[in-house]
Every structure is written in C-alpha cells, then in structure tokens.
Amino acid sequence: MTAKIIDGKAFAAQLRARVAEEVAQLRSAHGVQPGLAVVLVGEDPASQVYVRSKGKATVEVGMKSVEHRLPADTSQVALLELIGELNADPSIHGILVQLPLPAHLDETLVINAIDPDKDVDGFHIFNAGRLATGQKAMVPCTPLGCLMLLREELGTLAGLEAVVIGRSNIVGKPMAQLLLRDSCTVTVAHSRTRDLPSVVRRGDIVVAAVGRPQMVKGDWLKPGATVIDVGINRVDRPDAGTRLVGDVEFDSAVKVARAITPVPGGVGPMTIACLLANTLTACCRIHGLPEPEGLTA
C-alpha cells in the first residue's frame, strides 16, 4: 500500500480563491473591505519572509493590507499603544503580531492586548477559552487548516480515534479541541508519553506537531491511518545543503498510511489561506453579517 498524498498547496489555492470571491461579494453588497494589520518587531529573517507572504496574499484576495515594521528595541509600551490604535481602527478587522518577539517583550501580554474579535491568530486567552468550551471563537490558523484537510479527506470524523503529538498552545491544544468538536476520541501525546509508538498506533488520525525531525516512524502508525504532518524542520545533508522535513519519517510512513501530507506542500500553505479566511470571518462578525460557510470550524 502506498498512501495518497494530500495536496495542501492545491487545497489552499482553492480556499484563497473562495475567500477572494467572498471578499468581492462583501465589498459589492455591503461596501465593506476586510482589513488585516501585521506587526513585525525586529529583523528576524524567517519572520520577514512570512510577513511579506502574508501581505502579498492579503492583497491578492482583495483585502486591505497594513504592515507595521518596528525596530527590535521597540518598548513594550510603544507596542501596546500601536495595538490599541489598531483595536480602535474600524478599517482593521484582523490583527496579527508576528512571533517570536524580541526577548524583552512579553508575548502573552502582547497577544492578550489584541481585541479578541480581531485576533485572527486565535491565540488570545478569550479565544482559547471559547474554543475549549464550544463557543464561537477565532481558531488558530494551522489547526484550522489541518481540520479542513481532514474533513476533505475523510468526510465525517465522528467516532475516529485521533492522536495529537504535541501540546503547544499554537497547534497541539487547539487541534485536540477541534477534533473533539468533530466527535473524535482524542489522545494528546508528547515527549514524556510512555511507550509513544504504541499510543500513536491507536490513531485512525495522527497529527504530528512535536517539532522533532522525522521522529514518527512508519511502524508507529496504524495501517490505514490518515497522517497530518505539521512539522517544518531544516536538516543538513552531507554535501547537499539543507532540506525541509516534517515530524514524520515520510518514506516509511507513506508505505503504511492511508493518506499523508508532505513537507513541504502539505499543511504549510494552509496556514496563510486560513489566516485570510479568519480575517474574512472576523470582518463578517464585527459587522454583524452572515459568515460564509465552510471557512471556520
């Protein structure tokens, strides 16, 4: 058996096209243009690439794109003042502060300063609590993208056993909450889980978000499992530079799984597409307009 390769790049392109259609309709029918503000503090090279990609994608779907690039020595007070201004700006419906922040800034304080209704990253404590208690929330982009791929691949998830490897606030915990919402039986595993391979082997669905290159081997998987690999790790190859790999050892997993996301080209493209979907959803909620179906959990 060779697993089906889940094409996250193609699905993300379809999602962005759908968002662009909805934005055009929103502007035509209601005169409202969704607006996304991205704040970058410092000059982290990876963050700069992400911010450029987000800005380009935002404009391509017809949204207003605003970037605030601040020096690395920006004070906590100055950053919070900017967030306050964006909270009060009616043309801005989504606010994203690019992480990581310089060490002297308090990430938790900054995230929780964002208006929860404009928190398109879904990291605010209000949104985490709403998600955990089954209320309407802004959902973190990467787990939302994973959920969309799973629903597309499997249809209903009800009754399936899901194993999430990783317990971060950004992916692991919200992923588990989303799978519970879709009536999965969910196990959250992590670095201290005893006999991790046997735990993973129970999963009809395995979401690997542990941040360790190729940790999950093919013989850890239940035959026929659907595998979502969230990991993006750079590894050195002798005399061949670096390459990107996931948290799953793809070559062995593809022989066991029913379907699997590749790295790159799997979950990664979904994150920015879901950011755009979240910005559209936030805009509709703020203006009291009907939300487009299928763009959130």
C-alpha positions in Angstrom: 0.0 0.0 0.0 1.2 3.5 -0.8 -0.6 6.4 0.8 -2.4 9.1 -1.0 -0.5 12.4 -0.9 -2.7 15.1 0.5 -2.1 18.2 -1.7 -2.3 21.1 0.8 -1.0 23.5 -1.8 -3.9 22.8 -4.2 -6.5 22.9 -1.4 -5.0 26.2 -0.1 -5.3 27.7 -3.6 -8.9 26.7 -3.7 -9.5 28.2 -0.3 -7.8 31.5 -1.3 -10.0 31.7 -4.4 -13.1 31.1 -2.3 -12.0 33.9 0.1 -11.4 36.3 -2.8 -15.0 35.6 -4.2 -16.5 36.3 -0.8 -14.4 39.5 -0.3 -15.6 40.7 -3.7 -19.2 40.0 -2.8 -18.8 41.7 0.6 -17.4 44.8 -1.0 -20.1 44.9 -3.7 -23.1 44.2 -1.5 -22.1 46.0 1.7 -19.3 48.3 0.8 -17.1 46.6 3.4 -13.4 45.6 2.7 -11.8 43.3 5.2 -8.5 44.7 6.6 -5.6 42.8 8.1 -2.8 44.5 10.0 0.5 42.6 10.6 3.0 43.9 13.1 6.7 42.8 12.9 9.1 43.7 15.6 12.8 43.3 14.8 14.5 41.8 11.8 14.2 38.0 12.2 14.8 36.7 8.6 12.1 34.0 8.7 9.6 36.4 10.2 10.3 38.9 7.4 9.6 36.2 4.8 6.3 35.3 6.5 5.2 38.9 6.7 5.9 39.5 3.0 4.0 36.4 2.1 1.0 37.4 4.2 0.9 40.9 2.8 1.0 39.6 -0.8 -1.7 37.0 -0.1 -3.9 39.6 1.6 -3.8 42.0 -1.4 -4.4 39.2 -3.9 -7.8 38.3 -2.3 -8.9 42.0 -2.3 -8.3 42.8 1.3 -6.7 45.9 2.8 -3.2 45.1 3.9 -1.3 47.1 6.5 2.2 46.4 7.8 3.9 47.9 10.8 7.6 47.2 10.9 9.1 48.2 14.2 12.8 48.2 15.4 14.0 45.4 17.6 14.4 47.8 20.6 10.7 48.9 20.5 9.4 49.2 24.0 6.5 47.2 25.5 4.6 50.5 25.9 5.0 51.5 22.3 3.9 48.2 21.0 0.9 48.1 23.2 0.0 51.6 22.1 0.1 50.5 18.4 -2.1 47.5 19.2 -4.6 49.9 20.9 -4.7 52.0 17.8 -5.4 49.0 15.6 -8.0 47.8 18.0 -9.8 51.1 17.6 -9.4 51.3 13.8 -12.7 50.4 12.1 -10.9 49.6 8.8 -8.9 46.8 10.5 -10.7 43.5 11.2 -7.7 41.3 11.9 -4.5 42.0 13.9 -1.5 39.7 13.8 1.7 40.3 15.8 4.4 38.1 14.2 6.1 35.8 16.7 8.6 35.3 18.1 9.1 38.7 19.6 12.4 40.1 20.9 13.2 38.7 24.4 12.5 41.9 26.3 8.8 41.9 25.2 6.1 39.9 27.0 4.4 37.8 24.3 1.5 36.8 26.5 0.8 40.4 27.4 1.0 41.5 23.8 -1.3 38.7 22.5 -3.9 39.4 25.2 -3.8 43.1 24.3 -5.4 42.4 20.9 -9.1 42.8 20.7 -10.3 39.1 20.8 -12.7 39.7 17.9 -9.7 40.9 15.8 -7.4 38.1 17.0 -7.1 36.3 13.7 -4.2 34.1 15.1 -6.7 32.8 17.7 -4.1 33.0 20.5 -5.9 35.3 22.8 -6.9 33.7 26.1 -10.6 34.5 25.4 -10.5 32.7 22.1 -8.6 29.7 23.7 -11.3 29.6 26.3 -14.2 29.9 23.8 -12.7 27.1 21.7 -12.3 24.9 24.7 -15.9 25.4 25.9 -17.5 25.0 22.5 -18.3 28.7 21.9 -17.8 30.7 18.7 -14.1 31.6 18.6 -11.3 32.7 16.3 -9.5 29.5 15.7 -5.7 29.3 15.3 -4.8 29.1 11.6 -2.6 25.9 11.5 -5.0 23.6 13.4 -7.9 25.0 11.3 -6.0 24.2 8.1 -5.4 20.6 9.5 -9.1 20.2 10.3 -10.1 21.3 6.8 -7.7 18.8 5.2 -9.0 16.0 7.4 -12.6 16.8 6.6 -11.9 17.0 2.9 -10.1 13.6 3.0 -12.3 11.7 5.4 -15.7 13.4 5.3 -17.1 12.9 8.8 -14.5 12.4 11.6 -17.1 11.2 14.1 -16.1 8.2 16.1 -12.5 8.1 14.8 -9.6 7.8 17.2 -7.2 10.7 16.9 -3.7 11.1 18.3 -2.2 14.6 18.5 1.6 14.5 19.1 2.5 17.9 20.7 0.8 20.1 23.3 1.7 23.6 22.3 -0.9 26.4 22.6 -0.4 27.2 18.9 -1.1 23.7 17.4 -1.4 20.8 19.8 -4.0 22.0 22.3 -6.3 23.8 19.8 -6.0 20.8 17.4 -7.2 18.5 20.1 -10.2 20.8 20.9 -11.2 20.9 17.2 -11.0 17.1 16.9 -13.2 16.8 20.0 -15.7 19.2 18.4 -15.9 16.9 15.4 -16.6 13.9 17.8 -13.2 12.2 17.6 -11.8 10.3 20.6 -8.7 12.3 21.2 -5.3 11.5 22.9 -2.8 14.2 23.3 0.7 12.7 23.4 4.0 14.4 24.0 7.7 13.9 24.8 7.0 12.3 28.1 4.3 9.9 27.0 5.2 6.4 27.9 5.6 4.0 25.0 4.8 6.7 22.5 4.8 4.4 19.4 2.1 2.2 20.9 0.0 5.3 21.7 0.4 6.6 18.2 -0.5 3.2 16.7 -4.1 3.6 18.1 -4.8 6.6 15.9 -7.0 6.5 12.8 -5.9 10.1 12.6 -2.3 11.2 13.6 -1.4 14.9 13.8 2.3 15.3 14.4 3.2 18.7 15.8 6.2 18.0 18.1 9.0 19.9 16.3 11.4 16.9 16.0 12.6 16.0 12.5 11.3 12.6 11.3 10.5 11.4 14.8 7.4 9.5 13.9 8.3 6.3 12.0 6.2 4.3 9.7 6.0 1.3 12.1 4.5 3.7 14.7 1.4 4.0 12.6 -1.8 2.0 12.4 -2.2 0.7 8.9 -4.6 2.9 7.0 -4.2 5.9 9.3 -4.5 9.5 7.9 -1.4 11.4 8.9 -1.2 15.2 9.1 2.5 16.3 9.5 2.7 19.9 10.9 6.5 19.8 11.3 8.8 22.1 9.3 12.4 21.2 10.2 15.6 22.1 8.3 18.1 19.3 8.3 21.6 19.3 6.9 22.5 16.8 4.2 26.2 15.9 3.6 27.4 17.9 0.5 23.8 18.8 -0.4 22.8 21.7 1.7 19.7 21.7 3.8 16.2 20.4 3.1 12.8 20.6 4.8 11.4 17.6 6.5 8.4 17.1 8.7 8.0 15.4 12.1 7.1 12.2 10.3 9.6 10.0 8.5 7.8 10.3 5.2 9.5 7.4 3.3 8.4 4.8 5.8 5.1 6.3 6.7 3.9 6.5 3.1 4.0 2.7 3.0 1.6 2.3 6.0 -0.7 5.3 6.0 -3.9 5.7 4.0 -3.2 9.3 3.3 -0.4 11.7 4.4 0.6 15.4 4.0 4.0 16.0 2.5 6.6 18.5 3.8 6.7 20.9 2.1 3.4 21.3 0.3 1.1 20.0 2.9 0.0 21.9 6.0 2.2 24.9 5.4 0.3 26.6 2.5 -3.0 26.1 4.5 -1.8 28.4 7.3 -1.8 31.7 5.3 -5.0 30.6 3.5 -6.7 30.1 6.9 -5.4 33.5 8.1 -7.2 35.1 5.2 -10.4 33.0 6.0 -10.2 34.1 9.6 -9.9 37.8 8.6 -13.0 37.5 6.4 -14.8 35.7 9.3 -13.8 38.4 11.7 -15.0 41.1 9.4 -18.4 39.5 9.0 -18.8 39.0 12.7 -17.7 42.6 13.5 -20.2 44.0 11.0 -23.0 41.6 12.0 -23.1 40.0 8.6 -23.6 36.3 7.7 -20.4 34.3 7.8 -19.5 32.3 4.7 -20.0 28.6 5.2 -17.0 26.2 5.5 -14.4 28.8 6.4 -14.1 28.1 10.1 -14.5 25.2 12.5 
